[in-house]
Amino acid sequence: MEWAETLWLALALVLILEGLLPLLAPRQWRQMFTQLMQLRDGQLRFCGLLCIAAGIVALALL
């Protein structure tokens, strides 16, 4: 499998996972989104950094 195909498969998986919460629990998703809107930029950046770090660790373990 070439890298471009793998990248598209990964993107498709992200979209599937991102769509599960609004599909299964729209009220909770809306509440979570509202809470995220209340965070300051620095807090959002830190959350993004943690997500990136977790993804790198997961890739390294696989």
C-alpha positions in Angstrom: 0.0 0.0 0.0 1.5 3.3 -1.0 1.7 6.3 1.4 -1.0 8.4 -0.4 -3.5 5.5 -0.1 -2.6 5.1 3.6 -3.0 8.8 4.2 -6.5 8.8 2.6 -7.5 5.8 4.6 -6.3 7.5 7.8 -8.3 10.6 6.9 -11.4 8.5 6.3 -11.0 6.9 9.7 -10.7 10.3 11.4 -13.9 11.4 9.7 -15.8 8.3 10.8 -14.6 8.7 14.4 -15.4 12.4 14.4 -18.9 11.8 13.2 -19.8 9.1 15.8 -20.4 11.5 18.7 -22.8 13.9 16.9 -24.6 10.9 15.4 -25.0 8.9 18.7 -25.2 11.7 21.2 -26.0 15.1 19.6 -27.0 16.9 22.9 -23.8 15.9 24.7 -21.7 16.8 21.6 -23.3 20.3 21.5 -22.6 20.7 25.2 -19.0 19.7 24.8 -18.6 22.0 21.8 -20.1 24.9 23.8 -17.6 24.2 26.6 -14.7 24.2 24.1 -15.8 27.6 22.8 -15.3 29.0 26.3 -11.6 28.0 26.5 -8.9 30.5 25.9 -6.6 30.2 22.9 -3.7 28.9 25.0 -5.9 26.2 26.5 -7.0 25.1 23.1 -3.4 25.0 21.8 -2.4 22.9 24.8 -5.2 20.4 24.0 -4.1 20.3 20.4 -0.5 19.7 21.5 -1.6 16.8 23.8 -3.6 15.3 20.9 -0.6 15.5 18.6 1.7 14.0 21.2 -0.7 11.1 21.8 -0.9 10.5 18.1 2.9 10.4 17.7 3.2 8.0 20.7 0.5 5.8 19.2 2.2 5.8 15.8 5.5 5.0 17.4 4.0 2.0 19.3 2.5 0.6 16.2 
